[in-house]
Amino acid sequence: MIELHTHSLLSDGVLLPTEALSRAVVDGFEAYAITDHVDTGSLGRVLAELTRLSKDLRSEMRIQFIPGVELTYVPPRMIAGLVADARRLGAELVVVHGETVVEPVAPGTNRAALEAGCDILAHPGLISVEDARLAAEKGIYLELSGRRGHCLANGHVVRMARECGARLVINSDAHAPGDTMSLDRRRAVGLGSGLSEAEVDAALEDMRRIAARCRRNPITL
């Protein structure tokens, strides 16, 4: 299994990164990203901790740890600069907190994230057809979310992705141990969002490709 969107107590999760990773090993994950919420003030601090952890634990755990960030509630005009800063500071995966239907995210965030070239646009809400086309053109993945509230727009995201040829991933957005999704639950989220079995398989395979692309600092035993 692959997971590309989770949080630790470096932002609003409840577990230390090391505990989250230890639990991920037991749960059978092959690759696990911690993408804590960051803004202009916390980006450097969070990435310093996650990239240091990646180096320190490289030989200690049977899992590929992907240090990343989720740019969250950042003014749209600042997103491009922060995406570039995150990559410079060692983020292997850059997620942007999209325009979910259950939070007051600034209009224009989806477009700014796509123009900036993030890797995953998380829970993009009622994404426009124009933005879905841009995601397809730039090879940016749209997220189907397993998280309560964010998942309400999954069906719309599927329709836009199909119409425009955008690629999808299925993530838990885990903040606590009970949020972690098994493979069966992940498939259920995809099917419940309107994907076919083949489309779910394609999304899971794309997640494996993303993890392989991030394999700069893998943790292996």
DRENRONU-575054 format. One record per atom (N, C-alpha, C): residue in three letters; atom name; y, x, z. Coordinates in steps of 0.02 Angstrom, whole numbers, always signed. Atoms other than C-alpha are relative to their C-alpha. Example, Ala and Ser with C-alpha at 12.3 -4.5 7.8 and 13.67 -1.06 7.14 Angstrom:
2
REC  rest  atom   north    east      up
REC   ALA     N     -59     +45      +0
REC   ALA    CA    -225    +615    +390
REC   ALA     C     +60     +45      +0
REC   SER     N     -59     -42      -3
REC   SER    CA     -53    +684    +357
REC   SER     C     +55     -39     +37
This chain:
221
REC  rest  atom   north    east      up
REC   MET     N     -60     +42      +0
REC   MET    CA      +0      +0      +0
REC   MET     C     +63     +44      +0
REC   ILE     N     -65     -33      +3
REC   ILE    CA    +180     +50     -31
REC   ILE     C     +52     -47     +30
REC   GLU     N     -56     +39     -27
REC   GLU    CA    +333      -7     +66
REC   GLU     C     +65     +38     -12
REC   LEU     N     -60     -34     +22
REC   LEU    CA    +508     +31      +3
REC   LEU     C     +64     -26     +33
REC   HIS     N     -60     +27     -32
REC   HIS    CA    +626     -60    +122
REC   HIS     C     -16     -18     +73
REC   THR     N      +9     +13     -71
REC   THR    CA    +619     -47    +313
REC   THR     C     +57     +30     +40
REC   HIS     N     -54     -24     -44
REC   HIS    CA    +732     -11    +461
REC   HIS     C     -29     +24     +66
REC   SER     N     +19     -26     -65
REC   SER    CA    +717     +89    +621
REC   SER     C     +59     -10     +48
REC   LEU     N     -56      +7     -47
REC   LEU    CA    +825     +98    +777
REC   LEU     C     +60     +45     -16
REC   LEU     N     -60     -35     +25
REC   LEU    CA    +939    +216    +681
REC   LEU     C     +51     -50     -27
REC   SER     N     -47     +54     +15
REC   SER    CA   +1014     +51    +624
REC   SER     C     -18     -60     +43
REC   ASP     N     +13     +59     -40
REC   ASP    CA    +955    -122    +678
REC   ASP     C     -74     -16      +7
REC   GLY     N     +71      +8     -15
REC   GLY    CA    +766     -96    +688
REC   GLY     C     -15     +13     +73
REC   VAL     N     +17      -7     -71
REC   VAL    CA    +671     -85    +852
REC   VAL     C     -43     +61     +14
REC   LEU     N     +45     -57     -10
REC   LEU    CA    +559     +67    +825
REC   LEU     C     +33     +66     -18
REC   LEU     N     -16     -67     +23
REC   LEU    CA    +589    +253    +820
REC   LEU     C     -31     +10     -69
REC   PRO     N     +32     -15     +64
REC   PRO    CA    +557    +318    +644
REC   PRO     C     -71     +26      +6
REC   THR     N     +68     -27      -8
REC   THR    CA    +406    +414    +708
REC   THR     C     -50     -55     +18
REC   GLU     N     +46     +55     -17
REC   GLU    CA    +331    +256    +784
REC   GLU     C     -13     -44     -61
REC   ALA     N      +9     +41     +60
REC   ALA    CA    +361    +157    +625
REC   ALA     C     -49     +34     -48
REC   LEU     N     +45     -36     +44
REC   LEU    CA    +273    +292    +525
REC   LEU     C     -71      +2     +27
REC   SER     N     +67      -1     -30
REC   SER    CA    +128    +305    +647
REC   SER     C     -35     -67      -9
REC   ARG     N     +29     +66     +11
REC   ARG    CA    +101    +118    +636
REC   ARG     C     -17     -11     -74
REC   ALA     N     +13      +7     +72
REC   ALA    CA    +112    +127    +446
REC   ALA     C     -64     +35     -20
REC   VAL     N     +63     -35     +13
REC   VAL    CA     -29    +255    +444
REC   VAL     C     -59     -44     +20
REC   VAL     N     +54     +43     -25
REC   VAL    CA    -139    +140    +549
REC   VAL     C      -9     -61     -44
REC   ASP     N      +3     +60     +42
REC   ASP    CA     -95      -8    +437
REC   ASP     C     -23     +15     -72
REC   GLY     N     +28     -17     +65
REC   GLY    CA    -155     +88    +284
REC   GLY     C     +50     +13     -55
REC   PHE     N     -50     -14     +52
REC   PHE    CA      +9    +128    +195
REC   PHE     C      -9     +71     -27
REC   GLU     N      +1     -66     +32
REC   GLU    CA      +8    +271     +70
REC   GLU     C     +69     +30      -1
REC   ALA     N     -69     -22      +2
REC   ALA    CA    +197    +282     +59
REC   ALA     C     +43     -51     +36
REC   TYR     N     -39     +45     -43
REC   TYR    CA    +329    +211    +175
REC   TYR     C     +71     +27      +2
REC   ALA     N     -70     -20      -1
REC   ALA    CA    +517    +215    +157
REC   ALA     C     +35     -30     +61
REC   ILE     N     -47     +25     -51
REC   ILE    CA    +640    +200    +301
REC   ILE     C     +69      +3     -31
REC   THR     N     -63      +7     +36
REC   THR    CA    +802    +138    +226
REC   THR     C     +51     -34     +46
REC   ASP     N     -43     +31     -50
REC   ASP    CA    +917    +110    +373
REC   ASP     C     +68     -20     -29
REC   HIS     N     -67     +23     +19
REC   HIS    CA   +1080     +15    +354
REC   HIS     C     +51     +55     +13
REC   VAL     N     -53     -50      -8
REC   VAL    CA   +1226    +133    +326
REC   VAL     C     +64     -25     -34
REC   ASP     N     -65     +10     +33
REC   ASP    CA   +1410    +126    +283
REC   ASP     C     +34     +69      -3
REC   THR     N     -34     -64      +8
REC   THR    CA   +1543    +260    +263
REC   THR     C      -5     +42     +63
REC   GLY     N      +1     -38     -62
REC   GLY    CA   +1535    +309    +446
REC   GLY     C     -67     +27     +20
REC   SER     N     +67     -18     -24
REC   SER    CA   +1348    +318    +473
REC   SER     C     -44     +34     -51
REC   LEU     N     +42     -27     +53
REC   LEU    CA   +1282    +381    +306
REC   LEU     C     -25     +71     +16
REC   GLY     N     +20     -69     -12
REC   GLY    CA   +1283    +566    +350
REC   GLY     C     -45      +8     +60
REC   ARG     N     +40      -6     -61
REC   ARG    CA   +1214    +545    +526
REC   ARG     C     -71     -25     -11
REC   VAL     N     +67     +28     +10
REC   VAL    CA   +1069    +434    +474
REC   VAL     C     -42     +43     -46
REC   LEU     N     +39     -41     +46
REC   LEU    CA   +1018    +541    +327
REC   LEU     C     -17     +68     +30
REC   ALA     N     +16     -63     -33
REC   ALA    CA   +1029    +699    +431
REC   ALA     C     -63      -8     +43
REC   GLU     N     +58     +11     -43
REC   GLU    CA    +903    +625    +553
REC   GLU     C     -63     -13     -41
REC   LEU     N     +59     +17     +39
REC   LEU    CA    +786    +554    +422
REC   LEU     C     -25     +59     -42
REC   THR     N     +23     -58     +40
REC   THR    CA    +783    +709    +311
REC   THR     C     -27     +55     +45
REC   ARG     N     +28     -49     -48
REC   ARG    CA    +756    +821    +464
REC   ARG     C     -70     -22     +20
REC   LEU     N     +66     +26     -18
REC   LEU    CA    +611    +709    +515
REC   LEU     C     -50     +12     -56
REC   SER     N     +45     -11     +57
REC   SER    CA    +537    +721    +341
REC   SER     C     -25     +72      -1
REC   LYS     N     +20     -71      +0
REC   LYS    CA    +536    +911    +352
REC   LYS     C     -44     +16     +60
REC   ASP     N     +37     -16     -60
REC   ASP    CA    +473    +917    +531
REC   ASP     C     -71     -28      +0
REC   LEU     N     +65     +33      -3
REC   LEU    CA    +328    +798    +503
REC   LEU     C     -42      +9     -62
REC   ARG     N     +34      -6     +65
REC   ARG    CA    +275    +854    +331
REC   ARG     C     -73     +16      +6
REC   SER     N     +70     -20      -7
REC   SER    CA    +114    +931    +393
REC   SER     C     -36     -38     +55
REC   GLU     N     +28     +33     -58
REC   GLU    CA     +80    +807    +533
REC   GLU     C     -30     -69     -13
REC   MET     N     +20     +70      +9
REC   MET    CA     +48    +635    +457
REC   MET     C     -29     -12     -69
REC   ARG     N     +33     +16     +63
REC   ARG    CA     -64    +563    +322
REC   ARG     C     +36     -55     -37
REC   ILE     N     -39     +51     +34
REC   ILE    CA     +73    +469    +234
REC   ILE     C     +58     +34     -35
REC   GLN     N     -61     -24     +33
REC   GLN    CA    +214    +498    +111
REC   GLN     C     +59     -38     +31
REC   PHE     N     -60     +29     -30
REC   PHE    CA    +376    +468    +205
REC   PHE     C     +58      +8     -48
REC   ILE     N     -58      -1     +46
REC   ILE    CA    +524    +421     +95
REC   ILE     C     +63     -13     +40
REC   PRO     N     -64     +11     -36
REC   PRO    CA    +692    +448    +182
REC   PRO     C     +51     -31     -47
REC   GLY     N     -48     +34     +43
REC   GLY    CA    +819    +327    +112
REC   GLY     C     +54     -34     +41
REC   VAL     N     -53     +38     -33
REC   VAL    CA    +966    +215    +152
REC   VAL     C      +7     -68     -35
REC   GLU     N     -22     +63     +30
REC   GLU    CA   +1023     +37    +124
REC   GLU     C     +75      -6     +12
REC   LEU     N     -73      +9      -5
REC   LEU    CA   +1210     +31     +89
REC   LEU     C     +14     -73     +14
REC   THR     N      -4     +68     -26
REC   THR    CA   +1263    -124    +183
REC   THR     C     +72     -19     +16
REC   TYR     N     -68     +26     -13
REC   TYR    CA   +1425    -226    +184
REC   TYR     C     +53     +51     -19
REC   VAL     N     -49     -48     +25
REC   VAL    CA   +1513     -86     +91
REC   VAL     C     +44     -34     -52
REC   PRO     N     -43     +29     +52
REC   PRO    CA   +1666    -141      -9
REC   PRO     C     -24     +21     -70
REC   PRO     N     +28     -17     +66
REC   PRO    CA   +1610    -148    -192
REC   PRO     C     +32     +62     -32
REC   ARG     N     -33     -57     +32
REC   ARG    CA   +1740     -19    -247
REC   ARG     C     -24     +66     +28
REC   MET     N     +22     -62     -32
REC   MET    CA   +1661    +109    -128
REC   MET     C     -74     +15     -12
REC   ILE     N     +73      -8      +6
REC   ILE    CA   +1479     +86    -177
REC   ILE     C     -18     +60     -43
REC   ALA     N     +18     -55     +46
REC   ALA    CA   +1475    +210    -322
REC   ALA     C      +5     +68     +35
REC   GLY     N      -9     -64     -35
REC   GLY    CA   +1543    +352    -215
REC   GLY     C     -53     +10     +53
REC   LEU     N     +50      -7     -53
REC   LEU    CA   +1421    +315     -74
REC   LEU     C     -70      +9     -28
REC   VAL     N     +65     -13     +32
REC   VAL    CA   +1271    +307    -191
REC   VAL     C      -6     +74     -17
REC   ALA     N      +0     -71     +17
REC   ALA    CA   +1318    +481    -253
REC   ALA     C      -5     +42     +63
REC   ASP     N      +3     -37     -63
REC   ASP    CA   +1346    +543     -74
REC   ASP     C     -70      -3     +30
REC   ALA     N     +67      +7     -29
REC   ALA    CA   +1178    +475     -18
REC   ALA     C     -50     +46     -35
REC   ARG     N     +46     -44     +36
REC   ARG    CA   +1086    +568    -155
REC   ARG     C     +14     +73     +16
REC   ARG     N     -18     -69     -17
REC   ARG    CA   +1181    +728    -117
REC   ARG     C     -25     +19     +69
REC   LEU     N     +20     -13     -69
REC   LEU    CA   +1135    +713     +67
REC   LEU     C     -76      -6     +11
REC   GLY     N     +73      -3      -4
REC   GLY    CA    +949    +698     +29
REC   GLY     C     -37     -67      -1
REC   ALA     N     +35     +64      +5
REC   ALA    CA    +911    +512     +10
REC   ALA     C     -45      +1     -61
REC   GLU     N     +47      +5     +55
REC   GLU    CA    +756    +494     -97
REC   GLU     C      -3     -69     -30
REC   LEU     N      -2     +69     +23
REC   LEU    CA    +783    +308    -114
REC   LEU     C     +65     -31     +23
REC   VAL     N     -64     +32     -18
REC   VAL    CA    +950    +218    -120
REC   VAL     C      -5     -74     -16
REC   VAL     N      +2     +73      +4
REC   VAL    CA    +945     +31     -87
REC   VAL     C     +70     -25     +15
REC   VAL     N     -63     +33     -17
REC   VAL    CA   +1099     -81     -87
REC   VAL     C     -15     -71     +23
REC   HIS     N      +5     +67     -30
REC   HIS    CA   +1110    -238     +20
REC   HIS     C     +36     -49     -46
REC   GLY     N     -29     +44     +50
REC   GLY    CA   +1134    -370    -112
REC   GLY     C     +29     -64     +28
REC   GLU     N     -36     +61     -19
REC   GLU    CA   +1220    -539    -110
REC   GLU     C     -47     -56     +21
REC   THR     N     +45     +50     -29
REC   THR    CA   +1091    -632      -7
REC   THR     C     +37     -66     +13
REC   VAL     N     -31     +65     -11
REC   VAL    CA   +1122    -818     +13
REC   VAL     C     +12     -16     +73
REC   VAL     N      -6     +16     -72
REC   VAL    CA   +1116    -808    +204
REC   VAL     C     +48     +45     +37
REC   GLU     N     -48     -43     -33
REC   GLU    CA   +1249    -677    +239
REC   GLU     C     +63      +4     -43
REC   PRO     N     -63      -1     +37
REC   PRO    CA   +1433    -658    +189
REC   PRO     C     +13     +68     -34
REC   VAL     N      -9     -62     +37
REC   VAL    CA   +1413    -510     +71
REC   VAL     C     +55     -10     -52
REC   ALA     N     -58      +5     +44
REC   ALA    CA   +1567    -474     -34
REC   ALA     C     -22     -14     -72
REC   PRO     N     +14     +11     +72
REC   PRO    CA   +1562    -548    -210
REC   PRO     C     +15     +64     -39
REC   GLY     N      -8     -61     +40
REC   GLY    CA   +1543    -411    -338
REC   GLY     C     -44     +57     +24
REC   THR     N     +43     -53     -26
REC   THR    CA   +1422    -311    -230
REC   THR     C     -58     +13     -46
REC   ASN     N     +57     -10     +45
REC   ASN    CA   +1275    -341    -347
REC   ASN     C     +21     +42     -61
REC   ARG     N     -22     -35     +60
REC   ARG    CA   +1373    -283    -499
REC   ARG     C     +17     +73     +16
REC   ALA     N     -20     -68     -17
REC   ALA    CA   +1446    -130    -411
REC   ALA     C     -61     +43     +14
REC   ALA     N     +61     -38     -14
REC   ALA    CA   +1273     -77    -350
REC   ALA     C     -36     +19     -64
REC   LEU     N     +34     -14     +63
REC   LEU    CA   +1199     -91    -524
REC   LEU     C     +39     +51     -42
REC   GLU     N     -40     -49     +37
REC   GLU    CA   +1343      +1    -605
REC   GLU     C      -5     +70     +30
REC   ALA     N      +5     -65     -35
REC   ALA    CA   +1324    +139    -474
REC   ALA     C     -68     +33     -10
REC   GLY     N     +66     -29     +13
REC   GLY    CA   +1140    +163    -520
REC   GLY     C     -43      +7     +62
REC   CYS     N     +46      -2     -57
REC   CYS    CA   +1054    +123    -356
REC   CYS     C     -72      -7     -25
REC   ASP     N     +70      +6     +19
REC   ASP    CA    +864    +120    -356
REC   ASP     C     -25     -72      +5
REC   ILE     N     +22     +68     -12
REC   ILE    CA    +835     -54    -284
REC   ILE     C     +60     -41     +23
REC   LEU     N     -50     +48     -24
REC   LEU    CA    +953    -202    -267
REC   LEU     C     -38     -50     +44
REC   ALA     N     +37     +40     -47
REC   ALA    CA    +888    -286    -110
REC   ALA     C     +26     -72      +1
REC   HIS     N     -16     +72      -7
REC   HIS    CA    +883    -477     -94
REC   HIS     C     +66     -18     -35
REC   PRO     N     -62     +10     +37
REC   PRO    CA   +1011    -505    -233
REC   PRO     C     +24     -71      -4
REC   GLY     N     -25     +69      -4
REC   GLY    CA   +1027    -691    -197
REC   GLY     C      +1     -35     -68
REC   LEU     N      -6     +37     +63
REC   LEU    CA   +1088    -799    -340
REC   LEU     C     +31     +44     -54
REC   ILE     N     -24     -50     +48
REC   ILE    CA   +1107    -651    -456
REC   ILE     C     +14     -33     -68
REC   SER     N     -19     +28     +65
REC   SER    CA   +1194    -690    -620
REC   SER     C     -44     +28     -55
REC   VAL     N     +38     -24     +56
REC   VAL    CA   +1109    -674    -787
REC   VAL     C     +29     +65     -26
REC   GLU     N     -32     -62     +23
REC   GLU    CA   +1236    -539    -834
REC   GLU     C     -22     +59     +43
REC   ASP     N     +20     -55     -44
REC   ASP    CA   +1191    -435    -681
REC   ASP     C     -75     +14      -8
REC   ALA     N     +72     -12     +11
REC   ALA    CA   +1004    -461    -710
REC   ALA     C     -11     +40     -64
REC   ARG     N      +5     -39     +62
REC   ARG    CA   +1028    -397    -888
REC   ARG     C     +19     +73     +12
REC   LEU     N     -20     -69     -14
REC   LEU    CA   +1119    -244    -821
REC   LEU     C     -54     +36     +39
REC   ALA     N     +56     -31     -36
REC   ALA    CA    +976    -211    -699
REC   ALA     C     -55     +21     -49
REC   ALA     N     +51     -16     +50
REC   ALA    CA    +855    -217    -845
REC   ALA     C     +20     +60     -42
REC   GLU     N     -24     -54     +41
REC   GLU    CA    +962    -102    -951
REC   GLU     C      -2     +68     +36
REC   LYS     N      -5     -62     -38
REC   LYS    CA    +980     +27    -812
REC   LYS     C     -65     +18     +36
REC   GLY     N     +64     -15     -32
REC   GLY    CA    +800     +18    -749
REC   GLY     C      +3      -5     +76
REC   ILE     N      -7     +10     -72
REC   ILE    CA    +854     -41    -576
REC   ILE     C     -43     -60     +21
REC   TYR     N     +47     +51     -22
REC   TYR    CA    +729    -144    -477
REC   TYR     C     +35     -52     +43
REC   LEU     N     -23     +55     -41
REC   LEU    CA    +770    -315    -406
REC   LEU     C     -55     -16     +51
REC   GLU     N     +48      +9     -55
REC   GLU    CA    +688    -356    -240
REC   GLU     C     -16     -74     +12
REC   LEU     N     +23     +62     -31
REC   LEU    CA    +584    -505    -191
REC   LEU     C     -12     +15     +73
REC   SER     N      +1     -17     -71
REC   SER    CA    +603    -510      -3
REC   SER     C     -49     -43     +39
REC   GLY     N     +42     +36     -46
REC   GLY    CA    +476    -557    +128
REC   GLY     C     +35     -21     +63
REC   ARG     N     -37     +13     -61
REC   ARG    CA    +613    -576    +258
REC   ARG     C     +29     -71      +0
REC   ARG     N     -26     +67      -9
REC   ARG    CA    +662    -746    +325
REC   ARG     C     +74      -4     -21
REC   GLY     N     -68      +9     +24
REC   GLY    CA    +822    -809    +245
REC   GLY     C     +11     +33     -67
REC   HIS     N      -8     -35     +64
REC   HIS    CA    +832    -676    +111
REC   HIS     C     -47     -27     -53
REC   CYS     N     +51     +22     +48
REC   CYS    CA    +675    -748     +32
REC   CYS     C     +17     -66     -34
REC   LEU     N     -16     +66     +27
REC   LEU    CA    +759    -914      -5
REC   LEU     C     +18      +1     -74
REC   ALA     N     -20      -6     +70
REC   ALA    CA    +823    -851    -173
REC   ALA     C     -51     +35     -43
REC   ASN     N     +50     -38     +38
REC   ASN    CA    +663    -764    -227
REC   ASN     C     -17     -35     -66
REC   GLY     N     +17     +35     +62
REC   GLY    CA    +623    -900    -355
REC   GLY     C     +53     +10     -53
REC   HIS     N     -54     -11     +48
REC   HIS    CA    +793    -881    -436
REC   HIS     C      -3     +72     -27
REC   VAL     N      +4     -70     +22
REC   VAL    CA    +773    -691    -441
REC   VAL     C     -56      +8     -51
REC   VAL     N     +55      -3     +48
REC   VAL    CA    +605    -713    -529
REC   VAL     C     +22     -28     -67
REC   ARG     N     -21     +31     +63
REC   ARG    CA    +682    -829    -659
REC   ARG     C     +48     +46     -38
REC   MET     N     -47     -45     +32
REC   MET    CA    +825    -708    -694
REC   MET     C     -35     +63     -26
REC   ALA     N     +36     -60     +21
REC   ALA    CA    +708    -559    -702
REC   ALA     C     -41     -13     -63
REC   ARG     N     +39     +17     +60
REC   ARG    CA    +595    -647    -827
REC   ARG     C     +45      -8     -61
REC   GLU     N     -44     +13     +57
REC   GLU    CA    +739    -703    -936
REC   GLU     C     +30     +64     -28
REC   CYS     N     -37     -60     +21
REC   CYS    CA    +818    -530    -940
REC   CYS     C     -43     +63      -6
REC   GLY     N     +44     -58      +4
REC   GLY    CA    +669    -413    -929
REC   GLY     C      +9     +49     +56
REC   ALA     N      -9     -45     -57
REC   ALA    CA    +715    -340    -760
REC   ALA     C     -66      +8     +38
REC   ARG     N     +60     -15     -39
REC   ARG    CA    +581    -260    -652
REC   ARG     C      +9     -21     +72
REC   LEU     N      -2     +26     -68
REC   LEU    CA    +536    -322    -478
REC   LEU     C     -42     +43     +47
REC   VAL     N     +40     -28     -54
REC   VAL    CA    +474    -251    -314
REC   VAL     C      -5     -53     +55
REC   ILE     N     +11     +48     -54
REC   ILE    CA    +407    -346    -162
REC   ILE     C      +1     +39     +66
REC   ASN     N      -9     -38     -62
REC   ASN    CA    +468    -278      +5
REC   ASN     C      +3     -45     +61
REC   SER     N      -1     +38     -62
REC   SER    CA    +458    -331    +186
REC   SER     C     +69      -3     +32
REC   ASP     N     -62      -6     -37
REC   ASP    CA    +631    -276    +245
REC   ASP     C     -15      -2     +75
REC   ALA     N     +24      +2     -68
REC   ALA    CA    +541    -243    +409
REC   ALA     C     +50     +30     +49
REC   HIS     N     -41     -24     -55
REC   HIS    CA    +642    -224    +569
REC   HIS     C     -40     +10     +63
REC   ALA     N     +42      -3     -59
REC   ALA    CA    +500    -239    +694
REC   ALA     C     -74      -2     -22
REC   PRO     N     +70      -3     +21
REC   PRO    CA    +309    -220    +696
REC   PRO     C     -26     -64     -31
REC   GLY     N     +25     +62     +27
REC   GLY    CA    +278    -404    +663
REC   GLY     C     +25     -16     -70
REC   ASP     N     -27     +12     +67
REC   ASP    CA    +379    -394    +501
REC   ASP     C     -41     +33     -55
REC   THR     N     +38     -38     +50
REC   THR    CA    +258    -276    +415
REC   THR     C     -46     -46     -40
REC   MET     N     +40     +43     +43
REC   MET    CA    +171    -356    +267
REC   MET     C     -64     +35     -22
REC   SER     N     +63     -24     +29
REC   SER    CA     -12    -332    +226
REC   SER     C      +2      -9     -75
REC   LEU     N      +3      +8     +72
REC   LEU    CA     -63    -322     +45
REC   LEU     C      -8     -74     -18
REC   ASP     N      +9     +71     +14
REC   ASP    CA    -122    -503     +50
REC   ASP     C     +65     -39      +8
REC   ARG     N     -63     +35     -10
REC   ARG    CA     +43    -562    +121
REC   ARG     C     +51     +18     -53
REC   ARG     N     -46     -22     +52
REC   ARG    CA    +140    -460      -4
REC   ARG     C     -15     -37     -66
REC   ARG     N     +19     +38     +59
REC   ARG    CA     +42    -541    -144
REC   ARG     C     +21     -73      +7
REC   ALA     N     -19     +70     -10
REC   ALA    CA     +75    -711     -67
REC   ALA     C     +74     -11     -10
REC   VAL     N     -72      +5     +11
REC   VAL    CA    +262    -678     -66
REC   VAL     C     +15      -2     -75
REC   GLY     N     -11      -1     +72
REC   GLY    CA    +255    -635    -250
REC   GLY     C     -22     -64     -34
REC   LEU     N     +26     +62     +30
REC   LEU    CA    +147    -784    -297
REC   LEU     C     +42     -60     +20
REC   GLY     N     -41     +56     -23
REC   GLY    CA    +251    -901    -190
REC   GLY     C     +69      -1     -30
REC   SER     N     -65      -4     +33
REC   SER    CA    +407    -840    -279
REC   SER     C      -4     -21     -73
REC   GLY     N      +9     +24     +68
REC   GLY    CA    +333    -897    -444
REC   GLY     C     -31     +51     -48
REC   LEU     N     +32     -50     +44
REC   LEU    CA    +251    -737    -510
REC   LEU     C     -72     -20     -14
REC   SER     N     +72      +6     +14
REC   SER    CA     +83    -741    -595
REC   SER     C     -36     +58     +33
REC   GLU     N     +39     -56     -28
REC   GLU    CA     -59    -632    -532
REC   GLU     C     +16     +65     -37
REC   ALA     N     -14     -60     +40
REC   ALA    CA     -24    -510    -674
REC   ALA     C     +69     +28     +16
REC   GLU     N     -68     -23     -16
REC   GLU    CA    +161    -504    -631
REC   GLU     C      +3     +31     +70
REC   VAL     N      +4     -31     -66
REC   VAL    CA    +121    -469    -448
REC   VAL     C     -30     +70      -6
REC   ASP     N     +31     -66     +10
REC   ASP    CA      +7    -327    -503
REC   ASP     C     +50     +49     -30
REC   ALA     N     -49     -44     +32
REC   ALA    CA    +147    -257    -612
REC   ALA     C     +53     +22     +51
REC   ALA     N     -49     -19     -50
REC   ALA    CA    +271    -261    -467
REC   ALA     C     -29     +51     +49
REC   LEU     N     +31     -47     -46
REC   LEU    CA    +149    -173    -351
REC   LEU     C     -10     +68     -33
REC   GLU     N      +8     -64     +36
REC   GLU    CA    +114     -41    -484
REC   GLU     C     +67     +35      -7
REC   ASP     N     -67     -30      +4
REC   ASP    CA    +300     -14    -508
REC   ASP     C     +20     +31     +66
REC   MET     N     -14     -30     -65
REC   MET    CA    +315     +16    -321
REC   MET     C     -35     +66      +9
REC   ARG     N     +37     -63      -2
REC   ARG    CA    +183    +150    -336
REC   ARG     C     +36     +53     -42
REC   ARG     N     -36     -47     +43
REC   ARG    CA    +282    +229    -478
REC   ARG     C     +64     +25     +35
REC   ILE     N     -60     -20     -36
REC   ILE    CA    +441    +229    -373
REC   ILE     C     -18     +51     +54
REC   ALA     N     +20     -48     -52
REC   ALA    CA    +350    +315    -230
REC   ALA     C     -17     +67     -29
REC   ALA     N     +17     -64     +33
REC   ALA    CA    +282    +447    -349
REC   ALA     C     +62     +37     -20
REC   ARG     N     -63     -30     +20
REC   ARG    CA    +458    +478    -412
REC   ARG     C     +36     +30     +60
REC   CYS     N     -33     -24     -61
REC   CYS    CA    +515    +505    -233
REC   CYS     C     -36     +58     +33
REC   ARG     N     +43     -47     -34
REC   ARG    CA    +382    +633    -196
REC   ARG     C     +29     +71      +2
REC   ARG     N     -29     -67      -9
REC   ARG    CA    +501    +777    -160
REC   ARG     C     -18     +30     +67
REC   ASN     N     +16     -25     -67
REC   ASN    CA    +465    +791     +26
REC   ASN     C     -56     -42     +30
REC   PRO     N     +53     +42     -26
REC   PRO    CA    +297    +706     +51
REC   PRO     C     -26     +27     +66
REC   ILE     N     +35     -19     -60
REC   ILE    CA    +213    +707    +221
REC   ILE     C     -75      -6     -15
REC   THR     N     +72      +3     +13
REC   THR    CA     +31    +753    +198
REC   THR     C     -36     +42     +52
REC   LEU     N     +39     -38     -50
REC   LEU    CA    -106    +813    +315
REC   LEU     C     -31     +61     -33
